[in-house]
Amino acid sequence: MEDKVTQYIIDKLLMGEENLKRLKVEAARKFSSNDIIKNTKILENFPKEKLTDKIRELLLKKPMRTGSGVTQLVLSIVSWMLIFTLIGAIIGIPLIIGMWIWGLVTGIQLIKEAE
């Protein structure tokens, strides 16, 4: 089963598909797999003579979401600290509300991407 999923992804990459995340989800659905295949598994099975620099970079690229999460965390902590001062509450309360909304939006986006 995993070999079929891997081969499907490899074929699509060779045809020029560039959205690897969507492709992996599509392949998992098509073959009724509960697991999303890892990039390392695709890279292991990729024919070496057909592996271009562009495809190698696509398979080795790591998703970056930590920057957004760290920013949300730091700003939330700062907001709570500002709330405890009278003047800071004017900035802190709207800031904490903004961080809460930003966190919700980010979470919803992650869920939609995983579907």
N, C-alpha and C positions, 0 to 999 in steps of 0.2 A: 504494500500500500504506500509506504513512505517513498519507495522508488518511483512510483507513478507520479506522486505529487512533485518530487524533485525534478523528474524529467519534464513534466508539464511546465514548471517554472523556468527551467533551462531553455526549453523551446521558445517560450514567450520572450525571454531576455534576448535570445538570438534574433528574434523577429523585431527587436527594437523597443520593447516595453521598458519604461524607465521607472514606473511607480512600483517599486519592489514590495512595499508594505501592502498595497492593495492587491497585488498579484499573489502574494502569499495567502491572504485571506480568501481570495477567489479560488485558489487551488485547494485549500482546506475544505471549502464548501462543496466544490465540485466532486471531490473524492470522499466526502462525508468523514473527514478527519477531525478529531477534537483538538488536535495539536497543530500549532503553527510551526512550520519547519524552520529550523535555524539557518542563518546565513552560512555558517561554517559547513553545514551538511551540503548545501547547494554548491559551495565552493569546492568541496572534496570531490563531488561527482561531476563537476563541470569539465567538459573536454578541454584539455590544456591547449590544444592547437587553436581552439575557438575563443579562448578567454582573452578578451581585449582589456586594455588598461581601464577603459570606462566601466566595463562590467565588474572588473576586480574592485575598483573604487566603490562602486555601488554596493557590492557585497560586504566590503570591509568597513563601510561607513556606520558609525554608531549614532543612534538617535540622541539628541540633546534636549532634555526637558528639565534637567536639574537647575539650570540658571533661573528659569521662571519660578520654580518651586522655592528656591532659596530666597529670591527676591520677595515673594509673597510672605514667607516666614519672617524675614527680617523686618519688613514693613509692618506686619501684624504686631510683632513684639514692640516696635517703636510706638505704634498706635496705642497699645495698652499702657505703655509707660506715660505717654502724653495725656491720656485720659485722667490720670491721677493728679494732674496739675490743672488748676482752673483755666488758665490761659491756653494750655496745651490741649484741653478738651475740645476747644473750637476747631483745632486741626485733627486731633486724634479720633474723634467720633466719626467724622466723614471718611477719614482714612481707613478705619477699621471696617466700615460698611463697604468701602470700595474694595478692600482686600477680600472680604467675604464674597462679594459678587464675582470678583476675578477668579477666586478659587472655585466657585460653582461653575463658571463658564469653562474653565480649564478642565474640570472633572467631566463635564458633559461632552466636551470635545474628545477627550480620551476615550470615553465610552463609545461615542459614534465611530471613532477610528477603529476601535477593536471589533465592531460589528461587521 
